Each structure stands twice: as C-alpha cells, then as structure tokens.
Amino acid sequence: MIVSGIDIGSLSSETVILKDGEIMSYSIVPTGADTQRAVSACMQEALERAGLKFEDLSATVATGYGRIGVPFATKTVTEITCHARGAHRLLPSTRTVIDMGGQDSKVISIDPEGRVLDFVMNDKCAAGTGRFLEVMAGALEVDLVEMGERSARAKNGIVISSMCTVFAESEVISLIAGGCSKNDIIRGLHEAISKRIFTMAGKLRMERPITMTGGVAKNRGIVDALRRLLKSEIHVPEEPQIVGALGAALSA
C-alpha cells in the first residue's frame, strides 16, 4: 500500500510518502501566502521523487494549521497526534515530544504505543517559535541557519528580558547599538526561548527519552540550551521537519 501524509504549516509544508510503512520520499517547501500553491507543489515534488503519480496513492492524511485547505485529503488529523506518531515511529522509546514549528510550540506526553496522554501548547504569540527566530535574525542581520553555530561561539549569553516579538526585537536592536556581541545576543535569545519551553514542559509529567521535532530542532543552539535546562539528552531526528507529515502518513 502506498499512502501519503501532508503537513501544512505557517512557514513550511511537508509531504511524506510511505510504501508498506517505509519512507519512499519526502518534500519540504515554503508555505508562503498561497497555501493551495504550497499544497500542490509539496505533493508534486514528493511524487516525482518517488516516481509516482497521484493516482498511485491509496490515501492521504492532512495535518497542520492548513489541513482543512487540502482538497485531496482522505481525512485530517491534528498535528498533536501526528507528531506523537511520527516521533514514536522514529524512536519507539520516546515518551515526550517537543515540537517547535513556525507558528506554535508544543510539549506532548505519549505512552509506549505513541498515543497522546497530555500536551501543552503555546499558540497565542510567536515567542518560542520559528517566526520569533526569523524576526530576531532579521534584526541581527544574520542568516537564520547561522544562528545555531553563532550561539555555540558565544562567550556569555545576554539576558533578554522580553519574549514579546515586538519588544524583543527592539531590545535586540538596542543591544546591537550598545556594542554587544551578536553571538552573545543570539545565545541569550536561545536561552530565553528554551526557558519558555522548559516552563511549558513543567506543566506535564515529563518522561524520558525526549524527541524534538519541527524546523526549530535544526537549530543546535536551541537544542543545546534545552539539554542544559532539562538535564537530559534530546533526540533530534535526521530530518525533524517531516515528523508531522510522517505521522500523518502513518495515520493514512
């Protein structure tokens, strides 16, 4: 059986195609302002990589904030469930999933079968999300993908007092004007974001192992800061951005 899962996020969209439970291909494209274009491009790219046509798919499950906008979806499933299933598939011993995407952050507690037991979610502001980091990278005039490495080179993290995106951006600009090291500012931002996730996680009965998913998991500065706060190893999949789409495909 060949099935697909598609995860429509605020910043990026992902598709995973499975054949008999094994990954055949996947794709990641920017969502942009045109969700329908992203849906089509994401699916088409994954199909081409797998050497398939859409008619070869038995079912497609959509997830993510834009899931209701996928016209060819067989059904929709929440991203909470999909990230739990995807993480469990990649590391079956996972008991806690930290998902940091473009629009929200989640901490999910799962059972030994990958079912959701409980979760907490930050979806009311951009703090602790990919969008927050994107805005800060713009204020710092550094490439978003460089932030993890620059954080590792910092001598001391500078305390960032506000996690409101607007106020934090102003604070960062003031710190730069004051001659502070950009690397130290970046580490301070990573530590502030991690403390927010740590506080969220404290509302759950966290168990280890911990798996981190979402695009922000590619930022080693965030992962390292969380490891220090949680005093725990954090498993990051080879491609953490497709875990939601993988969970959707497994649902299919």
FIROMI-738359 format. One record per residue (C-alpha): residue number from 1; x, y, z. Coordinates in nm, 2 decimals. Layout:
// residues N
@n:NUM | xx:X | yy:Y | zz:Z
...
END
This chain:
// residues 252
@n:1 | xx:0.00 | yy:0.00 | zz:0.00
@n:2 | xx:0.13 | yy:0.35 | zz:-0.09
@n:3 | xx:0.00 | yy:0.64 | zz:0.12
@n:4 | xx:0.10 | yy:1.00 | zz:0.19
@n:5 | xx:0.08 | yy:1.25 | zz:0.47
@n:6 | xx:0.10 | yy:1.63 | zz:0.42
@n:7 | xx:0.17 | yy:1.88 | zz:0.69
@n:8 | xx:0.07 | yy:2.24 | zz:0.61
@n:9 | xx:0.25 | yy:2.47 | zz:0.85
@n:10 | xx:0.26 | yy:2.85 | zz:0.87
@n:11 | xx:0.62 | yy:2.87 | zz:0.73
@n:12 | xx:0.67 | yy:2.54 | zz:0.55
@n:13 | xx:0.48 | yy:2.25 | zz:0.42
@n:14 | xx:0.59 | yy:1.88 | zz:0.41
@n:15 | xx:0.48 | yy:1.57 | zz:0.24
@n:16 | xx:0.59 | yy:1.21 | zz:0.32
@n:17 | xx:0.51 | yy:0.91 | zz:0.10
@n:18 | xx:0.51 | yy:0.56 | zz:0.25
@n:19 | xx:0.51 | yy:0.23 | zz:0.08
@n:20 | xx:0.42 | yy:-0.06 | zz:0.31
@n:21 | xx:0.52 | yy:0.16 | zz:0.60
@n:22 | xx:0.86 | yy:0.26 | zz:0.47
@n:23 | xx:0.95 | yy:0.61 | zz:0.35
@n:24 | xx:0.98 | yy:0.63 | zz:-0.02
@n:25 | xx:1.02 | yy:1.01 | zz:-0.05
@n:26 | xx:0.95 | yy:1.34 | zz:0.12
@n:27 | xx:0.95 | yy:1.71 | zz:0.03
@n:28 | xx:0.97 | yy:2.04 | zz:0.21
@n:29 | xx:0.85 | yy:2.37 | zz:0.05
@n:30 | xx:0.78 | yy:2.72 | zz:0.19
@n:31 | xx:0.41 | yy:2.77 | zz:0.25
@n:32 | xx:0.41 | yy:3.14 | zz:0.16
@n:33 | xx:0.09 | yy:3.34 | zz:0.12
@n:34 | xx:-0.06 | yy:3.09 | zz:-0.13
@n:35 | xx:-0.15 | yy:2.77 | zz:0.07
@n:36 | xx:-0.30 | yy:2.60 | zz:-0.23
@n:37 | xx:0.02 | yy:2.65 | zz:-0.43
@n:38 | xx:0.22 | yy:2.51 | zz:-0.15
@n:39 | xx:-0.01 | yy:2.21 | zz:-0.11
@n:40 | xx:0.02 | yy:2.13 | zz:-0.48
@n:41 | xx:0.40 | yy:2.19 | zz:-0.51
@n:42 | xx:0.47 | yy:1.99 | zz:-0.20
@n:43 | xx:0.28 | yy:1.69 | zz:-0.31
@n:44 | xx:0.40 | yy:1.70 | zz:-0.67
@n:45 | xx:0.77 | yy:1.72 | zz:-0.56
@n:46 | xx:0.73 | yy:1.41 | zz:-0.33
@n:47 | xx:0.55 | yy:1.22 | zz:-0.60
@n:48 | xx:0.82 | yy:1.30 | zz:-0.86
@n:49 | xx:1.10 | yy:1.19 | zz:-0.62
@n:50 | xx:0.91 | yy:0.86 | zz:-0.56
@n:51 | xx:0.85 | yy:0.81 | zz:-0.93
@n:52 | xx:0.47 | yy:0.80 | zz:-0.87
@n:53 | xx:0.15 | yy:0.96 | zz:-0.99
@n:54 | xx:-0.12 | yy:1.09 | zz:-0.76
@n:55 | xx:-0.34 | yy:0.80 | zz:-0.87
@n:56 | xx:-0.09 | yy:0.56 | zz:-0.71
@n:57 | xx:-0.18 | yy:0.68 | zz:-0.36
@n:58 | xx:-0.44 | yy:0.48 | zz:-0.17
@n:59 | xx:-0.50 | yy:0.75 | zz:0.09
@n:60 | xx:-0.37 | yy:1.10 | zz:0.20
@n:61 | xx:-0.40 | yy:1.24 | zz:0.55
@n:62 | xx:-0.35 | yy:1.61 | zz:0.61
@n:63 | xx:-0.23 | yy:1.78 | zz:0.93
@n:64 | xx:-0.11 | yy:2.12 | zz:1.04
@n:65 | xx:-0.28 | yy:2.45 | zz:1.07
@n:66 | xx:-0.37 | yy:2.45 | zz:0.70
@n:67 | xx:-0.50 | yy:2.09 | zz:0.69
@n:68 | xx:-0.86 | yy:2.19 | zz:0.60
@n:69 | xx:-0.73 | yy:2.35 | zz:0.28
@n:70 | xx:-0.60 | yy:2.02 | zz:0.13
@n:71 | xx:-0.87 | yy:1.93 | zz:-0.12
@n:72 | xx:-0.75 | yy:1.58 | zz:-0.20
@n:73 | xx:-0.71 | yy:1.47 | zz:0.17
@n:74 | xx:-0.89 | yy:1.15 | zz:0.26
@n:75 | xx:-0.91 | yy:1.28 | zz:0.62
@n:76 | xx:-0.75 | yy:1.53 | zz:0.86
@n:77 | xx:-0.57 | yy:1.46 | zz:1.19
@n:78 | xx:-0.44 | yy:1.71 | zz:1.44
@n:79 | xx:-0.07 | yy:1.79 | zz:1.45
@n:80 | xx:-0.05 | yy:1.68 | zz:1.81
@n:81 | xx:-0.14 | yy:1.32 | zz:1.72
@n:82 | xx:0.08 | yy:1.33 | zz:1.41
@n:83 | xx:0.39 | yy:1.45 | zz:1.58
@n:84 | xx:0.34 | yy:1.19 | zz:1.85
@n:85 | xx:0.30 | yy:0.91 | zz:1.59
@n:86 | xx:0.59 | yy:1.03 | zz:1.39
@n:87 | xx:0.83 | yy:1.06 | zz:1.68
@n:88 | xx:0.73 | yy:0.72 | zz:1.81
@n:89 | xx:0.80 | yy:0.57 | zz:1.48
@n:90 | xx:1.15 | yy:0.72 | zz:1.46
@n:91 | xx:1.23 | yy:0.65 | zz:1.83
@n:92 | xx:0.98 | yy:0.40 | zz:1.98
@n:93 | xx:1.10 | yy:0.46 | zz:2.33
@n:94 | xx:1.01 | yy:0.83 | zz:2.31
@n:95 | xx:0.79 | yy:0.95 | zz:2.60
@n:96 | xx:0.80 | yy:1.33 | zz:2.55
@n:97 | xx:0.79 | yy:1.52 | zz:2.22
@n:98 | xx:0.89 | yy:1.88 | zz:2.20
@n:99 | xx:0.77 | yy:2.03 | zz:1.87
@n:100 | xx:0.88 | yy:2.38 | zz:1.78
@n:101 | xx:0.73 | yy:2.50 | zz:1.45
@n:102 | xx:0.68 | yy:2.82 | zz:1.27
@n:103 | xx:0.37 | yy:2.93 | zz:1.44
@n:104 | xx:0.34 | yy:2.74 | zz:1.77
@n:105 | xx:0.53 | yy:2.53 | zz:2.02
@n:106 | xx:0.41 | yy:2.21 | zz:2.19
@n:107 | xx:0.52 | yy:1.97 | zz:2.45
@n:108 | xx:0.35 | yy:1.63 | zz:2.42
@n:109 | xx:0.35 | yy:1.34 | zz:2.66
@n:110 | xx:0.30 | yy:1.00 | zz:2.49
@n:111 | xx:0.25 | yy:0.64 | zz:2.60
@n:112 | xx:0.46 | yy:0.34 | zz:2.49
@n:113 | xx:0.24 | yy:0.29 | zz:2.19
@n:114 | xx:0.28 | yy:0.65 | zz:2.07
@n:115 | xx:-0.07 | yy:0.77 | zz:2.19
@n:116 | xx:-0.11 | yy:1.12 | zz:2.33
@n:117 | xx:-0.15 | yy:1.13 | zz:2.70
@n:118 | xx:-0.14 | yy:1.50 | zz:2.76
@n:119 | xx:0.01 | yy:1.82 | zz:2.60
@n:120 | xx:0.06 | yy:2.19 | zz:2.65
@n:121 | xx:0.07 | yy:2.44 | zz:2.36
@n:122 | xx:0.18 | yy:2.79 | zz:2.30
@n:123 | xx:-0.03 | yy:2.92 | zz:2.01
@n:124 | xx:-0.12 | yy:3.27 | zz:2.14
@n:125 | xx:0.20 | yy:3.45 | zz:2.05
@n:126 | xx:0.52 | yy:3.39 | zz:1.84
@n:127 | xx:0.75 | yy:3.35 | zz:2.14
@n:128 | xx:0.94 | yy:3.02 | zz:2.12
@n:129 | xx:0.86 | yy:2.96 | zz:1.75
@n:130 | xx:1.03 | yy:2.97 | zz:1.42
@n:131 | xx:0.87 | yy:3.30 | zz:1.34
@n:132 | xx:1.02 | yy:3.46 | zz:1.65
@n:133 | xx:1.37 | yy:3.34 | zz:1.55
@n:134 | xx:1.31 | yy:3.47 | zz:1.19
@n:135 | xx:1.23 | yy:3.82 | zz:1.32
@n:136 | xx:1.53 | yy:3.82 | zz:1.55
@n:137 | xx:1.76 | yy:3.70 | zz:1.27
@n:138 | xx:1.63 | yy:4.00 | zz:1.06
@n:139 | xx:1.70 | yy:4.24 | zz:1.35
@n:140 | xx:2.05 | yy:4.10 | zz:1.39
@n:141 | xx:2.11 | yy:4.09 | zz:1.01
@n:142 | xx:2.23 | yy:3.73 | zz:1.03
@n:143 | xx:2.12 | yy:3.42 | zz:0.83
@n:144 | xx:1.87 | yy:3.22 | zz:1.02
@n:145 | xx:2.06 | yy:2.90 | zz:0.96
@n:146 | xx:2.38 | yy:3.05 | zz:1.11
@n:147 | xx:2.22 | yy:3.12 | zz:1.45
@n:148 | xx:2.30 | yy:2.78 | zz:1.60
@n:149 | xx:2.67 | yy:2.80 | zz:1.51
@n:150 | xx:2.70 | yy:3.16 | zz:1.63
@n:151 | xx:2.53 | yy:3.07 | zz:1.96
@n:152 | xx:2.79 | yy:2.80 | zz:2.01
@n:153 | xx:3.07 | yy:3.05 | zz:1.97
@n:154 | xx:2.93 | yy:3.30 | zz:2.22
@n:155 | xx:3.13 | yy:3.38 | zz:2.53
@n:156 | xx:2.83 | yy:3.47 | zz:2.75
@n:157 | xx:2.46 | yy:3.47 | zz:2.68
@n:158 | xx:2.30 | yy:3.82 | zz:2.73
@n:159 | xx:1.97 | yy:3.81 | zz:2.92
@n:160 | xx:1.68 | yy:3.90 | zz:2.70
@n:161 | xx:1.41 | yy:4.05 | zz:2.93
@n:162 | xx:1.11 | yy:4.03 | zz:2.69
@n:163 | xx:0.97 | yy:3.74 | zz:2.49
@n:164 | xx:0.72 | yy:3.95 | zz:2.31
@n:165 | xx:0.84 | yy:3.95 | zz:1.95
@n:166 | xx:0.79 | yy:4.33 | zz:1.91
@n:167 | xx:0.96 | yy:4.42 | zz:2.24
@n:168 | xx:1.24 | yy:4.16 | zz:2.20
@n:169 | xx:1.32 | yy:4.30 | zz:1.85
@n:170 | xx:1.35 | yy:4.65 | zz:2.00
@n:171 | xx:1.57 | yy:4.51 | zz:2.28
@n:172 | xx:1.80 | yy:4.33 | zz:2.03
@n:173 | xx:1.84 | yy:4.65 | zz:1.82
@n:174 | xx:1.93 | yy:4.84 | zz:2.14
@n:175 | xx:2.18 | yy:4.58 | zz:2.24
@n:176 | xx:2.35 | yy:4.59 | zz:1.90
@n:177 | xx:2.36 | yy:4.97 | zz:1.92
@n:178 | xx:2.53 | yy:4.93 | zz:2.26
@n:179 | xx:2.81 | yy:4.73 | zz:2.11
@n:180 | xx:2.71 | yy:4.39 | zz:2.24
@n:181 | xx:2.83 | yy:4.08 | zz:2.06
@n:182 | xx:2.58 | yy:3.94 | zz:1.81
@n:183 | xx:2.69 | yy:3.59 | zz:1.92
@n:184 | xx:2.61 | yy:3.66 | zz:2.28
@n:185 | xx:2.27 | yy:3.81 | zz:2.19
@n:186 | xx:2.19 | yy:3.50 | zz:1.99
@n:187 | xx:2.28 | yy:3.27 | zz:2.28
@n:188 | xx:2.06 | yy:3.49 | zz:2.51
@n:189 | xx:1.77 | yy:3.46 | zz:2.27
@n:190 | xx:1.81 | yy:3.08 | zz:2.26
@n:191 | xx:1.83 | yy:3.06 | zz:2.64
@n:192 | xx:1.51 | yy:3.28 | zz:2.67
@n:193 | xx:1.32 | yy:3.06 | zz:2.42
@n:194 | xx:1.44 | yy:2.74 | zz:2.60
@n:195 | xx:1.33 | yy:2.87 | zz:2.94
@n:196 | xx:0.98 | yy:2.93 | zz:2.79
@n:197 | xx:0.97 | yy:2.57 | zz:2.66
@n:198 | xx:1.10 | yy:2.45 | zz:3.00
@n:199 | xx:0.82 | yy:2.63 | zz:3.18
@n:200 | xx:0.57 | yy:2.47 | zz:2.94
@n:201 | xx:0.72 | yy:2.13 | zz:3.00
@n:202 | xx:0.69 | yy:2.18 | zz:3.38
@n:203 | xx:0.31 | yy:2.16 | zz:3.34
@n:204 | xx:0.34 | yy:1.80 | zz:3.23
@n:205 | xx:0.48 | yy:1.49 | zz:3.39
@n:206 | xx:0.77 | yy:1.47 | zz:3.16
@n:207 | xx:0.93 | yy:1.14 | zz:3.10
@n:208 | xx:1.24 | yy:1.05 | zz:2.90
@n:209 | xx:1.35 | yy:0.98 | zz:2.63
@n:210 | xx:1.27 | yy:1.32 | zz:2.47
@n:211 | xx:1.24 | yy:1.37 | zz:2.09
@n:212 | xx:1.24 | yy:1.72 | zz:1.94
@n:213 | xx:1.06 | yy:1.78 | zz:1.61
@n:214 | xx:0.98 | yy:2.08 | zz:1.39
@n:215 | xx:1.21 | yy:2.32 | zz:1.19
@n:216 | xx:1.35 | yy:2.48 | zz:1.51
@n:217 | xx:1.50 | yy:2.15 | zz:1.61
@n:218 | xx:1.76 | yy:2.21 | zz:1.33
@n:219 | xx:1.90 | yy:2.50 | zz:1.55
@n:220 | xx:2.17 | yy:2.34 | zz:1.76
@n:221 | xx:2.17 | yy:2.65 | zz:1.99
@n:222 | xx:1.81 | yy:2.59 | zz:2.10
@n:223 | xx:1.87 | yy:2.21 | zz:2.14
@n:224 | xx:2.18 | yy:2.26 | zz:2.35
@n:225 | xx:2.01 | yy:2.52 | zz:2.57
@n:226 | xx:1.72 | yy:2.28 | zz:2.63
@n:227 | xx:1.96 | yy:2.00 | zz:2.71
@n:228 | xx:2.12 | yy:2.21 | zz:2.97
@n:229 | xx:1.79 | yy:2.32 | zz:3.13
@n:230 | xx:1.63 | yy:1.97 | zz:3.12
@n:231 | xx:1.95 | yy:1.80 | zz:3.22
@n:232 | xx:1.87 | yy:1.54 | zz:2.96
@n:233 | xx:1.97 | yy:1.41 | zz:2.62
@n:234 | xx:1.73 | yy:1.52 | zz:2.34
@n:235 | xx:1.69 | yy:1.30 | zz:2.03
@n:236 | xx:1.67 | yy:1.50 | zz:1.71
@n:237 | xx:1.57 | yy:1.30 | zz:1.40
@n:238 | xx:1.78 | yy:1.33 | zz:1.09
@n:239 | xx:1.51 | yy:1.55 | zz:0.93
@n:240 | xx:1.29 | yy:1.68 | zz:1.22
@n:241 | xx:1.08 | yy:1.90 | zz:0.99
@n:242 | xx:0.90 | yy:1.60 | zz:0.84
@n:243 | xx:0.79 | yy:1.43 | zz:1.16
@n:244 | xx:0.43 | yy:1.57 | zz:1.15
@n:245 | xx:0.39 | yy:1.46 | zz:0.78
@n:246 | xx:0.53 | yy:1.12 | zz:0.87
@n:247 | xx:0.27 | yy:1.08 | zz:1.15
@n:248 | xx:0.00 | yy:1.18 | zz:0.90
@n:249 | xx:0.12 | yy:0.92 | zz:0.65
@n:250 | xx:0.12 | yy:0.66 | zz:0.93
@n:251 | xx:-0.24 | yy:0.76 | zz:1.00
@n:252 | xx:-0.32 | yy:0.71 | zz:0.64
END
